[in-house]
Structures are given as C-alpha cells and as structure tokens.
Amino acid sequence: MIFIKEEDRMFIEDHDKIVAEIKYKKKNKTTYDIYSTYVSDSLRGQGIGAMLVETAVTELEKKGYSVVASCSYAKKWLEENRGE
C-alpha cells in the first residue's frame, strides 16, 4: 500500500478518489494530535486504518514529536500498541 504523504495528512487514492486518510495537526512545539482517520467501506477489515496510524506515529516520532490522539480510532490504537 502506498501512502501519499503531506505535511498534515497521509492518504491512499484510487482513481483520484481518497479511499483512506489520516489527518494530524501540531498541538504545540513538541506534540502532534491525530484527529481524524477514514477508511472507505471497500477497504475496511484489512488493517488499513492501523497501518495509517502506525505509519503516521512512526514518522512523527522520527522527527522528534510526541503523538496524542483525539480521534477515537487512533486513541484506541495508541492504547493497545503503545500503552498510552
């Protein structure tokens, strides 16, 4: 799966339509907040949401940021996978 990465989001396109997306914003100088995840019905149940969250968290942490989530899906993923 190839994610298109921008400053404040990552997404997957299929025929110019976004079929999966994660959005995040800088909360302060050291922290990003994941505030939205979306996976189309056609991709649900394939672990795409988890891949989006994991990739975003990994990339932001590599840049030295902490990550929190106001998005319920991302918050649950962080709790289950990072103990947060």
N, CA, C and O atoms as a GROMACS GRO file, in nm:
protein
  336
    1MET      N    1   0.084  -0.117   0.000
    1MET     CA    2   0.000   0.000   0.000
    1MET      C    3   0.089   0.124   0.000
    1MET      O    4   0.180   0.135   0.082
    2ILE      N    5   0.063   0.213  -0.090
    2ILE     CA    6   0.142   0.336  -0.099
    2ILE      C    7   0.062   0.453  -0.043
    2ILE      O    8  -0.048   0.485  -0.090
    3PHE      N    9   0.120   0.515   0.059
    3PHE     CA   10   0.057   0.632   0.120
    3PHE      C   11   0.114   0.758   0.056
    3PHE      O   12   0.235   0.771   0.041
    4ILE      N   13   0.027   0.849   0.021
    4ILE     CA   14   0.068   0.980  -0.025
    4ILE      C   15   0.080   1.065   0.102
    4ILE      O   16  -0.014   1.076   0.180
    5LYS      N   17   0.198   1.124   0.120
    5LYS     CA   18   0.225   1.196   0.244
    5LYS      C   19   0.231   1.346   0.218
    5LYS      O   20   0.298   1.392   0.126
    6GLU      N   21   0.161   1.420   0.302
    6GLU     CA   22   0.165   1.565   0.301
    6GLU      C   23   0.200   1.610   0.443
    6GLU      O   24   0.214   1.528   0.533
    7GLU      N   25   0.213   1.739   0.462
    7GLU     CA   26   0.257   1.791   0.592
    7GLU      C   27   0.163   1.752   0.706
    7GLU      O   28   0.209   1.724   0.816
    8ASP      N   29   0.033   1.751   0.680
    8ASP     CA   30  -0.063   1.730   0.788
    8ASP      C   31  -0.157   1.611   0.766
    8ASP      O   32  -0.259   1.598   0.833
    9ARG      N   33  -0.121   1.523   0.670
    9ARG     CA   34  -0.204   1.406   0.646
    9ARG      C   35  -0.133   1.305   0.558
    9ARG      O   36  -0.034   1.336   0.492
   10MET      N   37  -0.185   1.183   0.559
   10MET     CA   38  -0.143   1.078   0.467
   10MET      C   39  -0.271   1.016   0.412
   10MET      O   40  -0.372   1.009   0.482
   11PHE      N   41  -0.266   0.971   0.288
   11PHE     CA   42  -0.387   0.915   0.232
   11PHE      C   43  -0.354   0.817   0.119
   11PHE      O   44  -0.242   0.810   0.070
   12ILE      N   45  -0.457   0.742   0.081
   12ILE     CA   46  -0.449   0.649  -0.031
   12ILE      C   47  -0.556   0.692  -0.131
   12ILE      O   48  -0.670   0.717  -0.095
   13GLU      N   49  -0.515   0.700  -0.256
   13GLU     CA   50  -0.608   0.734  -0.363
   13GLU      C   51  -0.633   0.614  -0.452
   13GLU      O   52  -0.544   0.530  -0.473
   14ASP      N   53  -0.754   0.607  -0.505
   14ASP     CA   54  -0.789   0.507  -0.604
   14ASP      C   55  -0.870   0.578  -0.710
   14ASP      O   56  -0.984   0.620  -0.686
   15HIS      N   57  -0.811   0.592  -0.828
   15HIS     CA   58  -0.877   0.664  -0.939
   15HIS      C   59  -0.918   0.805  -0.896
   15HIS      O   60  -1.032   0.846  -0.917
   16ASP      N   61  -0.824   0.877  -0.838
   16ASP     CA   62  -0.842   1.016  -0.794
   16ASP      C   63  -0.944   1.034  -0.683
   16ASP      O   64  -0.992   1.146  -0.660
   17LYS      N   65  -0.978   0.928  -0.614
   17LYS     CA   66  -1.070   0.936  -0.501
   17LYS      C   67  -0.996   0.888  -0.376
   17LYS      O   68  -0.930   0.785  -0.378
   18ILE      N   69  -1.008   0.966  -0.268
   18ILE     CA   70  -0.944   0.927  -0.142
   18ILE      C   71  -1.024   0.812  -0.082
   18ILE      O   72  -1.144   0.824  -0.057
   19VAL      N   73  -0.954   0.699  -0.059
   19VAL     CA   74  -1.019   0.580  -0.003
   19VAL      C   75  -0.974   0.551   0.140
   19VAL      O   76  -1.034   0.469   0.209
   20ALA      N   77  -0.869   0.617   0.185
   20ALA     CA   78  -0.823   0.606   0.323
   20ALA      C   79  -0.740   0.730   0.354
   20ALA      O   80  -0.667   0.780   0.269
   21GLU      N   81  -0.753   0.780   0.479
   21GLU     CA   82  -0.683   0.904   0.514
   21GLU      C   83  -0.666   0.916   0.665
   21GLU      O   84  -0.752   0.872   0.742
   22ILE      N   85  -0.555   0.974   0.704
   22ILE     CA   86  -0.532   1.010   0.843
   22ILE      C   87  -0.488   1.157   0.845
   22ILE      O   88  -0.406   1.199   0.764
   23LYS      N   89  -0.546   1.233   0.938
   23LYS     CA   90  -0.512   1.375   0.948
   23LYS      C   91  -0.457   1.403   1.087
   23LYS      O   92  -0.503   1.347   1.186
   24TYR      N   93  -0.358   1.490   1.092
   24TYR     CA   94  -0.298   1.528   1.220
   24TYR      C   95  -0.255   1.673   1.214
   24TYR      O   96  -0.229   1.728   1.107
   25LYS      N   97  -0.248   1.736   1.332
   25LYS     CA   98  -0.208   1.876   1.338
   25LYS      C   99  -0.116   1.896   1.457
   25LYS      O  100  -0.120   1.822   1.555
   26LYS      N  101  -0.035   1.998   1.445
   26LYS     CA  102   0.057   2.032   1.552
   26LYS      C  103  -0.022   2.093   1.667
   26LYS      O  104  -0.094   2.192   1.650
   27LYS      N  105  -0.009   2.032   1.784
   27LYS     CA  106  -0.080   2.078   1.903
   27LYS      C  107   0.002   2.185   1.975
   27LYS      O  108  -0.053   2.284   2.025
   28ASN      N  109   0.132   2.163   1.978
   28ASN     CA  110   0.225   2.260   2.036
   28ASN      C  111   0.363   2.233   1.975
   28ASN      O  112   0.372   2.161   1.875
   29LYS      N  113   0.466   2.287   2.030
   29LYS     CA  114   0.600   2.275   1.970
   29LYS      C  115   0.652   2.132   1.965
   29LYS      O  116   0.737   2.099   1.882
   30THR      N  117   0.601   2.045   2.053
   30THR     CA  118   0.657   1.910   2.062
   30THR      C  119   0.558   1.797   2.035
   30THR      O  120   0.595   1.680   2.035
   31THR      N  121   0.431   1.832   2.013
   31THR     CA  122   0.328   1.729   2.005
   31THR      C  123   0.236   1.748   1.884
   31THR      O  124   0.197   1.859   1.850
   32TYR      N  125   0.202   1.634   1.821
   32TYR     CA  126   0.101   1.630   1.716
   32TYR      C  127  -0.021   1.556   1.767
   32TYR      O  128  -0.009   1.463   1.847
   33ASP      N  129  -0.138   1.597   1.720
   33ASP     CA  130  -0.265   1.533   1.754
   33ASP      C  131  -0.322   1.469   1.628
   33ASP      O  132  -0.343   1.536   1.527
   34ILE      N  133  -0.346   1.337   1.634
   34ILE     CA  134  -0.418   1.269   1.526
   34ILE      C  135  -0.565   1.291   1.553
   34ILE      O  136  -0.618   1.244   1.654
   35TYR      N  137  -0.632   1.363   1.464
   35TYR     CA  138  -0.770   1.400   1.490
   35TYR      C  139  -0.872   1.335   1.396
   35TYR      O  140  -0.992   1.351   1.416
   36SER      N  141  -0.824   1.262   1.296
   36SER     CA  142  -0.919   1.201   1.204
   36SER      C  143  -0.856   1.083   1.131
   36SER      O  144  -0.743   1.092   1.082
   37THR      N  145  -0.930   0.973   1.124
   37THR     CA  146  -0.893   0.863   1.036
   37THR      C  147  -1.017   0.824   0.957
   37THR      O  148  -1.129   0.830   1.008
   38TYR      N  149  -0.995   0.784   0.833
   38TYR     CA  150  -1.105   0.743   0.746
   38TYR      C  151  -1.057   0.627   0.660
   38TYR      O  152  -0.949   0.632   0.602
   39VAL      N  153  -1.139   0.523   0.651
   39VAL     CA  154  -1.115   0.412   0.560
   39VAL      C  155  -1.247   0.381   0.492
   39VAL      O  156  -1.348   0.360   0.559
   40SER      N  157  -1.246   0.379   0.360
   40SER     CA  158  -1.370   0.352   0.285
   40SER      C  159  -1.420   0.211   0.314
   40SER      O  160  -1.344   0.124   0.355
   41ASP      N  161  -1.547   0.191   0.292
   41ASP     CA  162  -1.608   0.060   0.315
   41ASP      C  163  -1.537  -0.050   0.237
   41ASP      O  164  -1.524  -0.162   0.285
   42SER      N  165  -1.489  -0.017   0.118
   42SER     CA  166  -1.424  -0.118   0.033
   42SER      C  167  -1.292  -0.168   0.090
   42SER      O  168  -1.245  -0.275   0.050
   43LEU      N  169  -1.231  -0.093   0.182
   43LEU     CA  170  -1.102  -0.132   0.240
   43LEU      C  171  -1.111  -0.174   0.386
   43LEU      O  172  -1.011  -0.219   0.443
   44ARG      N  173  -1.226  -0.160   0.446
   44ARG     CA  174  -1.239  -0.192   0.589
   44ARG      C  175  -1.212  -0.339   0.616
   44ARG      O  176  -1.238  -0.425   0.532
   45GLY      N  177  -1.159  -0.364   0.734
   45GLY     CA  178  -1.131  -0.501   0.775
   45GLY      C  179  -0.999  -0.556   0.722
   45GLY      O  180  -0.970  -0.674   0.740
   46GLN      N  181  -0.919  -0.471   0.658
   46GLN     CA  182  -0.792  -0.514   0.601
   46GLN      C  183  -0.672  -0.458   0.676
   46GLN      O  184  -0.558  -0.478   0.634
   47GLY      N  185  -0.697  -0.388   0.785
   47GLY     CA  186  -0.588  -0.333   0.864
   47GLY      C  187  -0.531  -0.202   0.811
   47GLY      O  188  -0.425  -0.158   0.855
   48ILE      N  189  -0.601  -0.139   0.718
   48ILE     CA  190  -0.552  -0.015   0.658
   48ILE      C  191  -0.547   0.098   0.761
   48ILE      O  192  -0.450   0.174   0.764
   49GLY      N  193  -0.649   0.109   0.845
   49GLY     CA  194  -0.650   0.212   0.948
   49GLY      C  195  -0.532   0.199   1.042
   49GLY      O  196  -0.467   0.298   1.076
   50ALA      N  197  -0.504   0.077   1.085
   50ALA     CA  198  -0.390   0.053   1.173
   50ALA      C  199  -0.259   0.089   1.104
   50ALA      O  200  -0.169   0.145   1.167
   51MET      N  201  -0.248   0.056   0.976
   51MET     CA  202  -0.126   0.090   0.902
   51MET      C  203  -0.109   0.241   0.892
   51MET      O  204   0.003   0.292   0.905
   52LEU      N  205  -0.218   0.312   0.870
   52LEU     CA  206  -0.211   0.458   0.864
   52LEU      C  207  -0.164   0.516   0.996
   52LEU      O  208  -0.074   0.600   1.000
   53VAL      N  209  -0.225   0.472   1.106
   53VAL     CA  210  -0.187   0.524   1.238
   53VAL      C  211  -0.042   0.490   1.269
   53VAL      O  212   0.035   0.577   1.310
   54GLU      N  213  -0.004   0.365   1.249
   54GLU     CA  214   0.132   0.324   1.280
   54GLU      C  215   0.234   0.402   1.197
   54GLU      O  216   0.338   0.444   1.250
   55THR      N  217   0.207   0.421   1.070
   55THR     CA  218   0.300   0.495   0.984
   55THR      C  219   0.310   0.640   1.027
   55THR      O  220   0.420   0.695   1.035
   56ALA      N  221   0.196   0.703   1.055
   56ALA     CA  222   0.197   0.844   1.099
   56ALA      C  223   0.272   0.859   1.230
   56ALA      O  224   0.356   0.949   1.244
   57VAL      N  225   0.243   0.774   1.327
   57VAL     CA  226   0.309   0.782   1.458
   57VAL      C  227   0.460   0.762   1.441
   57VAL      O  228   0.539   0.839   1.496
   58THR      N  229   0.499   0.662   1.367
   58THR     CA  230   0.641   0.634   1.346
   58THR      C  231   0.711   0.753   1.281
   58THR      O  232   0.819   0.793   1.326
   59GLU      N  233   0.652   0.809   1.177
   59GLU     CA  234   0.715   0.921   1.107
   59GLU      C  235   0.724   1.045   1.195
   59GLU      O  236   0.826   1.114   1.195
   60LEU      N  237   0.619   1.074   1.270
   60LEU     CA  238   0.622   1.192   1.358
   60LEU      C  239   0.723   1.174   1.471
   60LEU      O  240   0.793   1.268   1.506
   61GLU      N  241   0.730   1.054   1.527
   61GLU     CA  242   0.827   1.029   1.634
   61GLU      C  243   0.971   1.035   1.581
   61GLU      O  244   1.060   1.080   1.653
   62LYS      N  245   0.994   0.991   1.459
   62LYS     CA  246   1.127   1.002   1.399
   62LYS      C  247   1.172   1.147   1.388
   62LYS      O  248   1.291   1.177   1.392
   63LYS      N  249   1.074   1.236   1.374
   63LYS     CA  250   1.104   1.379   1.364
   63LYS      C  251   1.114   1.444   1.502
   63LYS      O  252   1.136   1.564   1.513
   64GLY      N  253   1.098   1.363   1.608
   64GLY     CA  254   1.114   1.413   1.743
   64GLY      C  255   0.988   1.460   1.812
   64GLY      O  256   0.995   1.522   1.918
   65TYR      N  257   0.872   1.431   1.755
   65TYR     CA  258   0.746   1.474   1.814
   65TYR      C  259   0.681   1.364   1.896
   65TYR      O  260   0.701   1.245   1.870
   66SER      N  261   0.605   1.404   1.995
   66SER     CA  262   0.516   1.314   2.067
   66SER      C  263   0.385   1.312   1.991
   66SER      O  264   0.354   1.406   1.917
   67VAL      N  265   0.306   1.206   2.010
   67VAL     CA  266   0.179   1.194   1.940
   67VAL      C  267   0.069   1.162   2.039
   67VAL      O  268   0.082   1.073   2.123
   68VAL      N  269  -0.040   1.237   2.029
   68VAL     CA  270  -0.162   1.210   2.104
   68VAL      C  271  -0.274   1.194   2.002
   68VAL      O  272  -0.256   1.224   1.884
   69ALA      N  273  -0.390   1.148   2.047
   69ALA     CA  274  -0.500   1.130   1.953
   69ALA      C  275  -0.632   1.177   2.012
   69ALA      O  276  -0.671   1.136   2.122
   70SER      N  277  -0.700   1.263   1.939
   70SER     CA  278  -0.837   1.298   1.974
   70SER      C  279  -0.934   1.215   1.891
   70SER      O  280  -1.053   1.209   1.921
   71CYS      N  281  -0.885   1.151   1.787
   71CYS     CA  282  -0.963   1.057   1.706
   71CYS      C  283  -0.977   0.928   1.786
   71CYS      O  284  -0.878   0.875   1.836
   72SER      N  285  -1.099   0.877   1.799
   72SER     CA  286  -1.121   0.759   1.882
   72SER      C  287  -1.048   0.636   1.831
   72SER      O  288  -0.997   0.557   1.911
   73TYR      N  289  -1.041   0.617   1.699
   73TYR     CA  290  -0.971   0.501   1.645
   73TYR      C  291  -0.822   0.508   1.676
   73TYR      O  292  -0.763   0.411   1.723
   74ALA      N  293  -0.762   0.624   1.650
   74ALA     CA  294  -0.618   0.640   1.675
   74ALA      C  295  -0.588   0.632   1.825
   74ALA      O  296  -0.485   0.578   1.865
   75LYS      N  297  -0.677   0.685   1.908
   75LYS     CA  298  -0.658   0.678   2.053
   75LYS      C  299  -0.656   0.533   2.099
   75LYS      O  300  -0.571   0.493   2.178
   76LYS      N  301  -0.750   0.453   2.049
   76LYS     CA  302  -0.754   0.312   2.085
   76LYS      C  303  -0.628   0.240   2.036
   76LYS      O  304  -0.573   0.157   2.108
   77TRP      N  305  -0.583   0.272   1.915
   77TRP     CA  306  -0.462   0.210   1.861
   77TRP      C  307  -0.341   0.242   1.951
   77TRP      O  308  -0.260   0.154   1.982
   78LEU      N  309  -0.329   0.369   1.992
   78LEU     CA  310  -0.217   0.408   2.079
   78LEU      C  311  -0.224   0.333   2.212
   78LEU      O  312  -0.122   0.287   2.263
   79GLU      N  313  -0.343   0.321   2.268
   79GLU     CA  314  -0.358   0.249   2.395
   79GLU      C  315  -0.317   0.103   2.381
   79GLU      O  316  -0.248   0.050   2.468
   80GLU      N  317  -0.359   0.039   2.274
   80GLU     CA  318  -0.332  -0.103   2.254
   80GLU      C  319  -0.188  -0.132   2.212
   80GLU      O  320  -0.134  -0.237   2.246
   81ASN      N  321  -0.127  -0.040   2.141
   81ASN     CA  322   0.005  -0.066   2.084
   81ASN      C  323   0.118   0.010   2.150
   81ASN      O  324   0.235  -0.027   2.135
   82ARG      N  325   0.086   0.114   2.222
   82ARG     CA  326   0.190   0.195   2.287
   82ARG      C  327   0.167   0.208   2.436
   82ARG      O  328   0.247   0.271   2.506
   83GLY      N  329   0.059   0.150   2.485
   83GLY     CA  330   0.029   0.157   2.628
   83GLY      C  331  -0.002   0.297   2.675
   83GLY      O  332   0.019   0.329   2.792
   84GLU      N  333  -0.053   0.379   2.588
   84GLU     CA  334  -0.082   0.520   2.625
   84GLU      C  335  -0.229   0.540   2.654
   84GLU      O  336  -0.271   0.651   2.687
   0.00000   0.00000   0.00000
